Amino acid sequence: MEKKEIKRSHKRIGSTANPLQKVCAVCGRNFTVPRWRPNAKYCSARCQHISLRAENNLTCPCCGKMFHRKQSHIKRFKGNQGFYCSKECAKMGMRERMSGENNHQYGLRGRLMHLSKNVN
C-alpha cells in the first residue's frame, strides 16, 4: 500500500505543483504549464499552428492581394508569367497577356490561320 501512496503523491507533485507562467508568442495570452515544460511557447494547438504559417511575400498583379509562395517555387518559376493569388486572377492575367499583338496567332491570315486552327 505504501508504494501506491508514494506513486500517487509523486504524480501530484510532479505535474501540478509550482506551474510556470508563460506568455503566448502568437496571441500574447498568459497561460500556465507544468515545470517539466519550460520551453513551451504557445497557449494552444491553434496558436502553434498559426505560428507555422509563413508570411505573405508576393502581391497579385491582378487584384493587389498579398499571398505566400515558397522561395524555391519563386526561384524555379521566376521567368514564367508571374504569380497570381487564385485561378481566377491567373485567367485574367493570361487574357491580358494573350490579347492583341502578344498573341502568337495575331496577324495570321488565310492558309496560315487555317493551319493553326487544325493544330489545336
Secondary structure, DSSP 8 states (H G I E B T S, - for coil): -HHHHHHHHHHHHHHHSS-EEEE-TTT--EEEE-TT-TT---SSHHHHHHHHS----EE-TTT--EE---HHHHHHTTTSS---SSHHHHHHHHHHHTSGGGSTTTT--THHHHHHHHH-
